[in-house]
Amino acid sequence: MNILILGSGGREHALAWAVMQNPKCDKLIVAPGNAGIAQIAECATLDVLNGAAVVNFCDENAIDFIIVGPEAPLAAGISDRLREAGFNVFGPSKAAAQLEASKAFTKEICAACDAPTAGYGHFTDADAARAHIKAHGAPIVVKADGLAAGKGVIVAMTEAEALAAVDDMFGGEFGAAGAEVVIEEFMEGEEASFFVLCDGKDVLAIGTAQDHKRVGDGDTGPNTGGMGAYSPAPVLSDAVASLAMEQIVKPCMDEMARRGMPYQGVLYAGLMIKDGQPRLVEYNVRFGDPECQVLMMRLGAQALDLMLACAEGRLADAQVHWADDHALTVVMAANGYPGDYAKGSVIGGLDALPEDSFNMCFHAGTALQDGKIVASGGRVLNVTARGASLAEAQSRAYAMVDRIDWPGGFCRRDIGWRAL
């Protein structure tokens, strides 16, 4: 079959790599892709937010199956446009994508089905939000209601930080995403990611992961889109995952179906776990980035079969076959990230890296310039490895990092420290 993946990051490179392992894939196109993806698949220039353009492209290229990588096209309704045109697509409708596009909507769904989550307030003006913070004190969590590229969440340890976050959000720092604000109680515990597929009716767990949001070693410095991840997450034991499925995920999926917006695609539940009890932090309506990289390393070719079963409503008969292994990815970012950073620095040593089912360097923000790979974003490479143990996967990943010649970049040196 001819397959199209929409997106341009490390997540999409990992999805492309996994899809290419499966003999069902005859041709793979990624739009717009990046310099690393171009080494394994055809890349196409396409505005993934333009539904008409994407539908026309699929018609012209006889596409059989579309996998939507990022959240923005899902929130814009790309899946609806494709389904209306008769295409088989993996990704939720615009209505269902509100689970990520609006934090207030997710809270409403949780309240309707008694799914455990943080107490909260929803605000459309700064004065009311400030009054709420002063009444509840710190620590407290301030969130832009809409999509803010993973950066619209401020965990404020002081009241002053929280008030400043409110001022920033209503002042336009996150654009339209911050026009409304959700303020939550601070939840203690250990955070982990739980990934499931849902076909509108049935739900299938497909893996767990833990990422590292802070920019510096020891989880210090500002939040980022993610500096590394590993799978599985020890804190998300079978018992905790079962509780999350029965108390959080399934009730929310049933509530979505009851409202006439059944969910179809991957659902990524960020969970806070304390004393073996999970509570929902947030939902994302796509694979996490960099969590997708470690999941795809472990799932391999079966990832395509699972996504097809999900899109075609066949999850009741699907099974996940896990090897007893671990995967870890290290994000290499441009110097200065998550603040101001330069683009265009040349990255050397990539050609000499191993590329197999145990070692892969997924490209996130790269471009080809004058025959050389250059950095074109903040998070640039995802150096990923599998091993029989997490320690082995970590050792392999950092061995690859050390072979990359890129003075313009940096990484954390402690990915996996919680589990190790």
C-alpha positions as CSV (number, residue, x, y, z in Angstrom):
1,M,0.0,0.0,0.0
2,N,1.0,3.6,-0.5
3,I,1.3,5.5,2.8
4,L,1.5,9.2,3.7
5,I,2.8,10.5,7.0
6,L,2.2,14.1,7.8
7,G,4.8,15.9,9.9
8,S,8.5,16.9,9.9
9,G,10.0,15.9,13.3
10,G,11.7,13.1,15.2
11,R,8.3,11.5,15.9
12,E,7.6,11.3,12.1
13,H,11.1,9.9,11.4
14,A,10.5,7.2,14.0
15,L,7.0,6.4,12.5
16,A,8.5,6.3,9.0
17,W,11.3,4.0,10.1
18,A,8.8,1.6,11.8
19,V,6.4,1.7,8.8
20,M,9.3,0.9,6.4
21,Q,10.0,-2.3,8.3
22,N,6.6,-3.7,7.3
23,P,6.2,-5.5,4.0
24,K,2.6,-4.0,3.7
25,C,4.3,-0.7,2.8
26,D,5.0,-0.4,-0.9
27,K,5.7,3.3,-1.0
28,L,6.1,5.9,1.8
29,I,5.8,9.6,1.4
30,V,6.4,12.0,4.3
31,A,5.2,15.6,4.1
32,P,7.1,17.8,4.6
33,G,9.7,15.5,6.3
34,N,13.3,16.4,7.1
35,A,16.8,15.6,6.0
36,G,16.9,12.3,7.9
37,I,13.5,11.1,6.7
38,A,14.6,11.9,3.1
39,Q,17.3,9.2,3.5
40,I,14.6,6.4,3.9
41,A,11.4,7.8,2.2
42,E,10.2,10.3,-0.3
43,C,9.6,13.8,1.1
44,A,7.0,16.2,-0.3
45,T,6.3,19.9,0.1
46,L,2.8,20.1,1.4
47,D,0.9,22.4,3.8
48,V,-0.4,19.9,6.3
49,L,-2.9,22.4,7.7
50,N,-4.6,22.8,4.3
51,G,-7.2,20.1,4.1
52,A,-8.0,20.6,0.4
53,A,-4.3,20.5,-0.6
54,V,-3.8,17.3,1.4
55,V,-6.8,15.6,-0.1
56,N,-5.7,16.5,-3.6
57,F,-2.2,15.2,-2.9
58,C,-3.6,11.9,-1.7
59,D,-5.8,11.6,-4.8
60,E,-2.8,12.4,-7.1
61,N,-0.5,9.9,-5.4
62,A,-3.0,7.1,-4.9
63,I,-2.5,7.1,-1.2
64,D,-4.1,4.2,0.7
65,F,-3.4,5.2,4.3
66,I,-2.6,8.5,6.1
67,I,-0.9,8.7,9.5
68,V,-1.1,12.2,11.0
69,G,1.9,13.0,13.2
70,P,1.5,16.4,14.9
71,E,-1.4,17.8,16.9
72,A,-2.0,21.1,14.9
73,P,-3.4,19.4,11.7
74,L,-5.6,17.2,13.9
75,A,-7.0,20.2,15.8
76,A,-7.6,21.9,12.4
77,G,-9.7,18.9,11.3
78,I,-7.4,17.3,8.7
79,S,-8.8,13.8,9.6
80,D,-12.3,14.9,9.0
81,R,-11.5,16.2,5.5
82,L,-9.6,13.0,4.6
83,R,-12.4,10.7,5.9
84,E,-15.0,12.8,4.0
85,A,-13.0,12.2,0.9
86,G,-13.0,8.5,1.5
87,F,-9.5,8.0,2.8
88,N,-8.3,5.6,5.5
89,V,-6.7,7.8,8.2
90,F,-5.1,7.3,11.6
91,G,-5.9,10.2,13.8
92,P,-8.9,11.7,15.7
93,S,-11.5,14.0,14.4
94,K,-11.4,17.8,15.1
95,A,-14.1,17.3,17.8
96,A,-12.2,14.5,19.5
97,A,-8.8,16.3,19.2
98,Q,-10.2,18.9,21.7
99,L,-8.8,16.5,24.3
100,E,-5.5,18.2,23.6
101,A,-6.6,21.4,21.9
102,S,-8.5,22.5,25.0
103,K,-7.4,21.7,28.6
104,A,-10.7,23.0,29.9
105,F,-12.6,20.5,27.6
106,T,-10.5,17.6,29.0
107,K,-11.3,18.7,32.6
108,E,-15.0,18.7,31.6
109,I,-14.8,15.2,30.2
110,C,-13.0,14.0,33.4
111,A,-15.6,15.6,35.6
112,A,-18.4,13.9,33.6
113,C,-17.0,10.4,34.1
114,D,-15.3,10.9,37.5
115,A,-11.8,10.2,36.1
116,P,-9.2,11.2,38.8
117,T,-7.4,14.4,37.9
118,A,-6.2,17.6,39.6
119,G,-8.7,20.2,41.0
120,Y,-8.8,23.2,38.7
121,G,-10.3,26.6,37.7
122,H,-10.9,27.8,34.1
123,F,-10.5,31.6,33.5
124,T,-11.0,34.0,30.6
125,D,-9.7,37.1,32.4
126,A,-6.5,37.8,34.3
127,D,-8.1,39.4,37.4
128,A,-10.1,36.3,38.2
129,A,-7.1,34.0,37.6
130,R,-4.9,36.2,39.9
131,A,-7.6,36.0,42.6
132,H,-7.7,32.2,42.3
133,I,-3.9,32.0,42.7
134,K,-3.9,34.3,45.8
135,A,-6.7,32.2,47.4
136,H,-4.9,28.9,46.8
137,G,-1.2,29.8,47.1
138,A,1.7,27.9,45.6
139,P,2.9,25.5,44.4
140,I,0.3,25.7,41.6
141,V,0.2,24.9,37.9
142,V,-0.8,27.5,35.2
143,K,-1.7,26.2,31.8
144,A,-2.6,27.9,28.5
145,D,-5.9,26.3,27.5
146,G,-4.9,25.8,23.8
147,L,-2.0,24.3,21.8
148,A,1.3,25.9,22.7
149,A,3.8,23.4,21.3
150,G,4.3,21.6,24.6
151,K,5.5,24.8,26.3
152,G,2.2,26.3,27.7
153,V,2.5,24.7,31.2
154,I,4.1,26.6,34.1
155,V,4.7,24.7,37.3
156,A,4.9,27.7,39.6
157,M,6.7,27.0,43.0
158,T,5.9,30.5,44.2
159,E,2.9,32.8,44.0
160,A,4.9,35.4,42.2
161,E,5.8,32.8,39.5
162,A,2.2,31.9,39.1
163,L,1.0,35.5,38.8
164,A,3.8,36.2,36.2
165,A,2.6,33.2,34.2
166,V,-0.9,34.5,34.1
167,D,0.3,37.9,33.0
168,D,2.4,36.3,30.3
169,M,-0.4,34.1,29.0
170,F,-3.1,36.9,28.9
171,G,-0.4,39.2,27.6
172,G,-0.1,37.1,24.4
173,E,3.2,35.1,25.0
174,F,1.4,31.9,23.7
175,G,-0.8,33.7,21.2
176,A,-4.4,32.4,20.9
177,A,-3.5,29.4,23.1
178,G,-3.3,31.6,26.1
179,A,-6.5,33.5,25.6
180,E,-8.0,31.2,28.2
181,V,-6.2,29.7,31.2
182,V,-6.6,26.6,33.3
183,I,-5.1,26.7,36.8
184,E,-4.6,23.4,38.6
185,E,-3.6,22.1,42.0
186,F,0.0,20.9,42.1
187,M,0.0,17.1,42.1
188,E,2.9,15.3,43.8
189,G,4.3,12.1,42.6
190,E,6.2,10.7,39.6
191,E,5.0,11.5,36.0
192,A,4.9,8.9,33.3
193,S,3.2,8.5,29.9
194,F,0.7,5.8,29.0
195,F,-0.1,5.1,25.3
196,V,-3.2,3.5,24.1
197,L,-5.0,3.0,20.7
198,C,-8.7,3.6,20.5
199,D,-10.9,2.8,17.4
200,G,-14.0,4.6,18.8
201,K,-15.1,1.6,20.8
202,D,-12.2,-0.7,21.9
203,V,-9.0,0.4,23.6
204,L,-5.6,-1.3,23.5
205,A,-2.6,-0.4,25.6
206,I,0.5,-0.2,23.5
207,G,3.3,1.0,25.8
208,T,4.6,3.2,28.6
209,A,7.4,5.8,28.6
210,Q,9.0,8.5,30.8
211,D,10.4,11.7,29.4
212,H,12.7,14.4,30.7
213,K,11.2,17.9,30.3
214,R,13.8,20.1,32.0
215,V,16.7,21.3,29.9
216,G,19.5,20.5,32.4
217,D,20.9,17.4,34.1
218,G,19.1,16.5,37.3
219,D,15.9,17.9,35.9
220,T,17.0,21.5,36.3
221,G,16.4,24.6,34.2
222,P,13.3,25.6,32.1
223,N,10.8,23.2,30.6
224,T,11.3,22.0,27.0
225,G,9.5,19.9,24.5
226,G,11.5,17.0,25.9
227,M,15.2,16.2,26.2
228,G,15.0,12.4,26.2
229,A,12.8,9.4,27.1
230,Y,12.9,5.7,27.9
231,S,10.5,2.8,27.7
232,P,9.1,1.0,29.5
233,A,8.5,3.3,32.6
234,P,9.0,1.2,35.8
235,V,6.6,3.4,37.8
236,L,3.8,2.5,35.4
237,S,3.6,-1.1,36.5
238,D,1.0,-3.5,35.1
239,A,-1.1,-2.8,38.2
240,V,-0.9,1.0,37.8
241,A,-1.5,0.7,34.0
242,S,-4.6,-1.4,34.7
243,L,-6.0,1.2,37.2
244,A,-5.3,4.0,34.6
245,M,-7.1,2.1,31.9
246,E,-10.2,1.3,34.1
247,Q,-10.5,4.5,36.0
248,I,-9.3,7.1,33.5
249,V,-8.9,6.1,29.9
250,K,-11.9,3.8,29.3
251,P,-14.4,6.1,31.2
252,C,-13.2,9.1,29.1
253,M,-13.4,7.2,25.8
254,D,-17.0,6.1,26.8
255,E,-17.9,9.7,27.6
256,M,-16.5,10.9,24.2
257,A,-18.6,8.2,22.4
258,R,-21.7,9.2,24.4
259,R,-21.2,12.8,23.2
260,G,-21.1,11.7,19.6
261,M,-17.4,12.3,19.1
262,P,-15.9,8.8,19.3
263,Y,-12.1,8.8,19.6
264,Q,-10.0,7.1,16.9
265,G,-6.2,7.2,17.0
266,V,-3.4,7.1,19.6
267,L,-4.2,8.6,22.9
268,Y,-1.3,9.6,25.1
269,A,-2.2,10.0,28.8
270,G,0.2,11.9,31.0
271,L,-0.2,10.5,34.4
272,M,0.9,11.5,37.9
273,I,1.5,8.5,40.1
274,K,1.7,8.5,43.8
275,D,1.4,5.5,46.2
276,G,0.4,3.3,43.2
277,Q,-2.6,5.6,42.3
278,P,-2.6,7.4,38.9
279,R,-4.2,10.7,38.2
280,L,-4.5,12.4,34.8
281,V,-2.2,15.3,34.1
282,E,-3.3,15.8,30.5
283,Y,-4.1,14.0,27.3
284,N,-2.3,14.4,24.0
285,V,-4.0,13.2,20.8
286,R,-0.8,12.0,19.0
287,F,2.4,10.2,19.9
288,G,4.7,12.0,22.2
289,D,7.9,13.4,21.0
290,P,10.5,12.0,22.0
291,E,8.4,9.1,23.5
292,C,7.4,7.9,20.0
293,Q,11.0,7.3,19.2
294,V,11.4,4.7,22.0
295,L,8.0,3.1,21.4
296,M,8.7,2.7,17.7
297,M,12.2,1.2,18.4
298,R,10.4,-1.5,20.6
299,L,7.3,-2.0,18.4
300,G,9.1,-2.1,15.0
301,A,7.1,-3.4,12.0
302,Q,3.9,-4.3,14.0
303,A,3.3,-0.5,14.6
304,L,1.8,-0.3,11.1
305,D,-0.5,-3.3,11.7
306,L,-1.7,-1.8,15.0
307,M,-2.4,1.6,13.4
308,L,-4.3,0.0,10.5
309,A,-6.4,-2.1,13.0
310,C,-7.2,1.1,14.9
311,A,-8.2,3.0,11.8
312,E,-10.3,0.2,10.5
313,G,-12.1,-0.5,13.8
314,R,-10.4,-3.9,14.3
315,L,-8.7,-3.3,17.7
316,A,-10.8,-6.0,19.5
317,D,-8.8,-8.6,17.6
318,A,-5.4,-6.9,17.8
319,Q,-2.5,-7.8,20.1
320,V,0.8,-6.1,20.9
321,H,3.8,-8.4,20.9
322,W,6.5,-6.9,23.2
323,A,10.0,-8.1,23.4
324,D,11.5,-8.1,27.0
325,D,13.7,-5.1,26.2
326,H,14.2,-1.4,26.8
327,A,14.8,1.7,24.6
328,L,16.2,5.1,25.4
329,T,16.5,8.2,23.3
330,V,18.8,11.3,23.9
331,V,17.7,14.6,22.4
332,M,20.5,16.7,21.0
333,A,19.5,20.3,20.8
334,A,20.9,23.5,19.4
335,N,23.0,25.6,21.9
336,G,20.7,28.1,23.6
337,Y,17.5,25.9,23.4
338,P,14.8,26.4,24.7
339,G,15.7,30.1,24.4
340,D,17.2,31.7,21.4
341,Y,19.3,29.5,19.2
342,A,21.1,29.7,15.9
343,K,20.2,27.7,12.8
344,G,22.5,26.4,10.1
345,S,25.3,24.8,12.1
346,V,26.8,21.8,10.4
347,I,26.5,18.3,12.0
348,G,29.2,15.8,11.3
349,G,29.7,12.1,12.0
350,L,26.2,11.0,11.2
351,D,27.2,8.8,8.3
352,A,29.4,6.6,10.6
353,L,26.5,5.8,13.0
354,P,25.0,2.3,13.1
355,E,21.4,2.0,11.7
356,D,19.6,-1.2,12.7
357,S,16.9,-2.4,15.0
358,F,19.1,-1.6,18.0
359,N,20.6,1.8,17.0
360,M,19.0,4.7,15.2
361,C,19.6,8.4,15.0
362,F,16.2,10.0,14.2
363,H,16.3,13.5,12.8
364,A,14.0,16.2,14.3
365,G,15.1,19.6,13.1
366,T,17.6,19.1,10.2
367,A,17.9,20.2,6.7
368,L,20.2,19.4,3.7
369,Q,22.3,22.4,2.7
370,D,25.1,22.3,0.1
371,G,25.3,18.5,0.6
372,K,25.7,18.8,4.4
373,I,23.2,18.1,7.2
374,V,22.6,21.3,9.2
375,A,20.5,22.1,12.3
376,S,17.2,23.8,11.4
377,G,15.4,23.7,14.7
378,G,15.7,23.7,18.5
379,R,15.5,20.0,19.1
380,V,17.6,18.5,16.3
381,L,18.5,14.8,16.7
382,N,17.0,11.9,18.7
383,V,19.8,9.4,19.3
384,T,18.0,6.2,20.1
385,A,19.0,2.7,21.2
386,R,17.5,-0.6,22.4
387,G,19.0,-3.0,24.9
388,A,18.3,-6.0,27.1
389,S,18.4,-3.6,30.0
390,L,17.9,0.1,30.4
391,A,21.5,0.5,31.3
392,E,22.6,-1.2,28.1
393,A,20.2,1.0,26.0
394,Q,21.6,4.1,27.7
395,S,25.2,3.0,27.1
396,R,24.5,2.4,23.4
397,A,22.7,5.7,23.0
398,Y,25.5,7.8,24.6
399,A,28.2,5.9,22.6
400,M,26.4,7.2,19.5
401,V,26.1,10.7,20.9
402,D,29.9,10.7,21.5
403,R,30.5,9.9,17.8
404,I,28.5,12.9,16.6
405,D,30.6,16.0,15.7
406,W,28.4,19.0,16.4
407,P,29.9,21.9,18.4
408,G,26.7,23.8,17.9
409,G,24.6,21.3,20.0
410,F,24.3,19.9,23.4
411,C,22.4,17.1,25.3
412,R,21.7,16.0,28.8
413,R,24.0,13.3,30.1
414,D,21.6,11.7,32.6
415,I,18.6,10.4,30.5
416,G,17.1,7.4,32.3
417,W,18.4,8.5,35.8
418,R,15.1,8.0,37.6
419,A,14.9,4.3,36.6
420,L,18.6,3.6,36.9
